[in-house]
Amino acid sequence: MDYRPGMLVRSKAGHDKGCIYAVISVKNEYVYLADGGLRPLSRMKKKNVRHLQPILKMRAEDISSDIEIRKVIREYEED
């Protein structure tokens, strides 16, 4: 799977299993994630792509602020 910034993903493994994040950047087999709450842009989570499930239904257009990231994740969870 080709991960791109702005894409929403769900964690499949680790203590954060089931959490939804927005992809901020991609470097080799690792992806940097933020959710705008516990994981803001200032403390992004580094996760292996094997431990992620892509969410193709929605995409975050603006990933430059925590507020926008939280808004997109909240909209997805309400659907």
N, C-alpha and C positions, 0 to 999 in steps of 0.2 A: 504494500500500500504506500502511496506517495502522500506523505503528510505535508501540509502547507500552513503557513501562519494564518490564523483566523478560524481554522477548522476546530470543531468541537470533538472531544474524545472522552471516553469513559475508561477509567482505570480498571484493569482486569486482575491485578495482583498487587500485593503489598498492604500496608495498614490502611491505605486510602482506597481500597477496593470499592468500586461502585461510584466513586466521586466523578463529577463532570468538570472538565477543564477546557480552556481554550489554548490552542497551540500558539506560542509566541515566536519561537524560532526552532530550526531543525539543524542539527550538526551530526553528521554521520548516522550512527544508529541510535542517537539520543535526541530527545525532544524536550524543549523547555516549556513548561506549562504554568498557567496562572488561572485562578478562579475569581480573583478580585476580592475575596474575603480572607480566608485563612492563608491563602497563597496569593498575595498581591504581586504586582509587577516587580516590586523591589525585592521579593523573596521567591523567585520562580522555582518550580520543582523540576529537577532533571530526572527524566524517566526513559527507560529503554522502550523502543517502539514495539517490542514483542509483548509488552505488558499493557498495551492500549488497544481499545476497540474504537474505530472511527464512527462518528455520528454524521451521516451524510444528509440528514434531514435539514439541518440548519448550519449557518456559518456566521461568524462574527465579522462584520465589515470593518469596524474600528476597534483595534486592539491596543490603542495608545493610552487608555485610562481604565482603571479598575471599575469605575462606575458602569462603563459601557460593557465590559466583560460580564459583570454581575447581571446586567439587564438581559443580555442574550441568553445566559444560562437559565435565568429565571423564566424567560419566555419558553424555552425548550421544556423545562420541567412542568410547566402548566399545561402543555399540550397533551 
